[in-house]
Amino acid sequence: MPGKVRLAFGRVGEGAEPVLALHGITAQHRSFNSAARYLEPSGGMVALDLRGRGDSEKPPAGSYGLAQHVEDVIRTLDSLGIERGILAGHSMGAFVVLQAALSYPERVAALVLLDGGWPRPEGEVDEEEAAALEEGLARAFRRLDMVFETPEDYLEFWFPGQGLTFEDLPPDLADYYRYDLGEVDGGYQPKASREAAEEDTESFSSASPTATDMRGVECPVALVRAAEGFFPDSRPLISDETRDAMAEVLDLRSETLLSGANHYSMLFEPFASRWAGLLYNGWWRG
């Protein structure tokens, strides 16, 4: 079919209906390393590398955007033989799973939104919130143009002045950063395509669901929020006011606020254990 690309993924467990998990805008499937560990004894997890990221194919401009990622989600459910799946999304991935629930309600049993999926503003934009989002994305995007002489130099980008090696990191986090890099002339570069990230930014800013749109989500929803934004001590990406707006239009069955976590650290321990149960404990049936 037009736009069809090869998608890489990671799978844990052999259950017939694994949770399908989607990462953020410049990340990859190993964002879910820690959470997947909790699902192995149950239904398991399949976490995708979205097109343009990780080891998935990186097609040219015009091949990205919210609608295309939704089609990839449905194609993945089809390949797994899942008629109605539980979808989890972090950051940009949360907007994708929301739109999947709107476009294909018969295919989605429940959603877990991880620090993403807030309504697209229908009126005036909060300038402070917009500036914080732009600052966080700018840092993530900046690394996509960089070549790092060694993998340890990449850790220096993320943890400046700490002199960390991969042996200093928890295994799940070390694996995430190692997989994030591909070898290029002169060293190592993040695998995420800047072209994909920029095209998706434009698409999501103009086409992600508004609060009015979100009233059409028919399935139960769990919301997990980090208490901090992209950086330590920064304002959260989903404020209490935004949470209230989401609760008005979604069937919000579960809420978790992760004190001490930021937008990135929430995916790894010690925080992952506080929300991973939402992926398999049946909260959506209550």
C-alpha positions in Angstrom: 0.0 0.0 0.0 1.2 3.6 -0.5 3.3 4.8 2.4 4.0 1.3 3.7 7.4 1.0 5.3 9.3 -1.6 7.3 8.9 -1.1 11.0 11.3 -2.4 13.7 10.0 -3.4 17.1 10.9 -5.1 20.3 8.7 -7.8 21.9 8.6 -9.2 25.4 6.3 -12.2 26.3 4.4 -14.5 24.0 0.8 -13.6 24.9 -1.8 -13.6 22.2 -2.7 -9.9 22.8 0.3 -7.9 23.9 0.1 -4.2 24.7 1.3 -2.0 21.8 3.5 0.8 23.0 4.6 3.9 21.1 7.5 6.2 22.0 8.1 10.0 21.8 9.1 12.2 18.9 12.8 11.5 18.8 13.0 8.3 20.8 12.6 4.6 20.0 11.1 1.4 21.3 13.6 0.8 24.1 12.0 3.7 26.0 9.8 0.8 27.3 12.6 -1.4 28.6 11.6 -1.1 32.2 7.8 -1.3 31.8 8.1 -4.3 29.5 9.7 -6.3 32.2 6.5 -6.3 34.2 4.4 -7.6 31.3 6.5 -10.6 30.4 4.5 -13.0 32.7 1.2 -11.7 31.4 0.2 -10.7 27.8 3.5 -9.1 27.0 4.4 -6.0 25.0 5.2 -5.0 21.5 7.0 -1.6 21.3 7.5 0.0 17.9 10.1 2.1 16.4 7.9 4.6 14.6 8.8 5.3 11.0 11.9 7.5 10.8 13.2 6.4 14.2 15.3 3.6 15.6 15.8 0.8 13.1 12.5 1.4 11.2 12.8 2.7 7.7 13.2 6.4 7.1 11.2 7.3 4.0 11.5 10.8 2.4 9.6 13.9 3.4 5.8 13.6 2.9 5.8 10.2 4.5 5.2 11.2 8.1 2.5 12.9 10.2 -0.3 11.9 12.6 -2.5 10.1 10.1 0.4 8.0 8.8 1.5 6.9 12.2 -2.1 5.8 13.0 -2.2 3.7 9.9 1.1 2.0 11.0 -0.5 1.3 14.4 -3.5 -0.5 12.7 -1.2 -2.3 10.4 0.8 -3.6 13.4 -2.4 -4.7 15.2 -3.3 -6.6 12.0 0.1 -8.3 11.9 -0.3 -9.3 15.5 -3.8 -10.7 15.0 -5.2 -8.3 17.6 -8.8 -7.2 17.0 -9.1 -4.7 19.9 -5.8 -3.8 21.5 -4.6 -1.9 24.5 -2.4 1.0 23.3 0.1 2.9 25.4 1.9 6.1 24.2 4.5 8.3 25.7 4.7 12.0 24.6 4.1 12.1 20.8 3.0 8.5 21.0 0.1 9.4 23.3 -1.3 11.7 20.5 -1.0 8.8 18.0 -2.9 6.4 20.2 -5.6 9.0 20.9 -6.1 9.5 17.2 -6.1 5.8 16.6 -9.0 5.5 19.1 -10.8 8.2 17.3 -10.2 6.9 13.8 -10.6 3.2 14.6 -12.7 2.9 17.7 -13.5 -0.7 17.0 -9.8 -1.6 17.2 -8.9 0.0 20.6 -9.9 -1.5 24.0 -8.1 1.0 26.2 -5.5 3.8 26.2 -2.6 4.6 28.6 -1.4 8.2 28.0 2.1 8.8 29.4 2.8 12.5 29.7 1.1 13.2 26.4 -2.2 13.5 24.6 -3.3 16.9 26.0 -5.9 18.7 23.9 -4.8 20.9 21.0 -5.7 24.5 21.9 -8.8 25.8 20.2 -8.3 29.3 21.3 -5.4 31.3 22.6 -2.2 29.4 23.3 -0.6 29.7 26.7 2.7 31.3 25.8 4.6 30.1 28.8 3.6 26.5 28.2 4.4 26.8 24.5 7.8 28.2 25.3 8.6 25.4 27.7 7.6 22.8 25.1 9.7 24.5 22.4 12.7 24.6 24.7 12.5 20.9 25.5 12.0 19.9 21.8 14.9 22.1 20.7 17.3 20.3 22.9 16.1 16.9 21.7 16.2 18.0 18.1 19.7 19.5 18.4 21.4 16.2 19.0 20.0 14.8 15.7 22.4 16.9 13.7 25.4 15.9 15.9 28.1 13.3 15.4 29.6 12.0 18.6 33.1 10.6 18.5 32.3 7.9 21.1 29.1 6.6 22.7 30.4 8.1 26.0 30.3 11.5 24.3 26.6 11.0 23.8 26.2 10.4 27.5 28.0 13.7 28.1 25.3 15.4 26.0 22.6 14.1 28.2 24.5 14.2 31.5 26.9 17.1 31.1 29.8 17.3 33.5 29.1 14.0 35.2 31.7 11.9 33.3 29.4 8.9 33.1 30.1 5.6 31.3 27.5 3.0 30.3 28.6 0.9 33.2 27.4 3.7 35.6 23.9 3.6 34.3 21.1 1.1 35.1 21.0 -1.6 32.5 17.7 -0.6 30.9 18.9 3.0 30.5 22.3 2.0 29.2 20.6 -0.2 26.6 18.3 2.6 25.5 21.2 5.0 24.9 23.3 2.4 23.1 20.4 1.5 20.7 19.8 5.2 20.1 23.1 5.5 18.2 24.1 4.3 14.8 27.6 4.3 13.4 28.4 7.0 10.8 31.5 8.5 9.3 33.4 10.1 12.2 31.6 8.4 15.0 28.0 7.9 16.1 24.7 9.7 15.4 21.2 9.3 16.8 19.1 7.1 14.6 16.0 9.4 14.6 15.5 11.4 11.4 15.3 15.1 11.9 13.2 15.4 8.8 10.7 13.0 10.4 10.7 14.8 13.7 10.2 18.2 12.0 7.4 17.0 9.8 5.7 15.3 12.7 5.9 18.5 14.8 4.1 20.4 12.1 1.5 17.7 11.7 0.8 17.3 15.4 0.6 21.0 16.1 -2.1 21.4 13.4 -4.0 18.1 13.5 -3.8 16.5 16.9 -7.2 16.1 18.7 -8.8 19.1 20.4 -10.9 18.8 23.5 -14.0 18.7 21.3 -12.5 15.9 19.2 -11.5 13.9 22.3 -15.1 13.6 23.3 -15.3 11.0 20.6 -12.9 8.6 22.3 -15.1 5.7 23.3 -12.7 3.6 25.3 -11.4 3.9 28.9 -8.3 5.9 29.5 -5.5 5.9 32.1 -3.4 9.1 32.5 0.2 9.1 33.9 1.8 12.4 34.5 5.4 13.4 35.4 5.5 16.1 38.1 8.3 17.8 36.2 8.7 18.8 32.5 11.7 18.1 30.3 14.1 19.3 32.9 14.4 18.9 36.7 12.3 21.5 38.6 10.5 22.6 35.4 6.8 22.9 35.1 5.0 19.7 34.1 3.9 19.3 30.5 0.4 18.4 31.7 -0.7 20.9 34.4 -3.6 20.3 36.8 -5.7 22.6 34.7 -5.0 20.5 31.5 -5.6 17.3 33.4 -9.0 18.7 34.4 -9.8 19.5 30.8 -8.9 16.0 29.8 -11.0 14.5 32.5 -14.0 16.4 31.2 -13.9 14.8 27.8 -12.3 11.4 28.4 -13.5 8.3 30.3 -10.6 8.7 32.7 -10.5 5.5 34.8 -7.1 5.8 36.3 -4.7 8.6 37.2 -1.0 8.6 38.4 1.1 11.6 39.2 4.8 10.6 39.5 6.4 12.9 42.1 10.1 13.4 41.4 9.9 12.2 37.8 10.4 14.3 34.7 9.2 13.6 31.1 12.1 11.3 30.4 12.9 9.6 33.7 9.3 8.5 34.2 9.9 5.7 31.8 12.6 4.1 33.8 13.0 2.9 37.4 12.2 3.7 40.1 9.1 5.2 38.3 8.2 2.6 35.8 7.1 0.2 38.5 4.5 2.7 39.7 2.5 2.7 36.4 3.5 -0.5 34.6 0.6 -2.4 36.2 -1.8 -0.2 34.2 -0.7 -2.2 31.1 -2.0 -5.5 32.4 -4.1 -5.4 35.6 -7.5 -4.9 34.0 -8.2 -1.4 35.3 -10.2 -0.6 32.1 -12.8 -3.3 33.0 -13.8 -1.6 36.2 
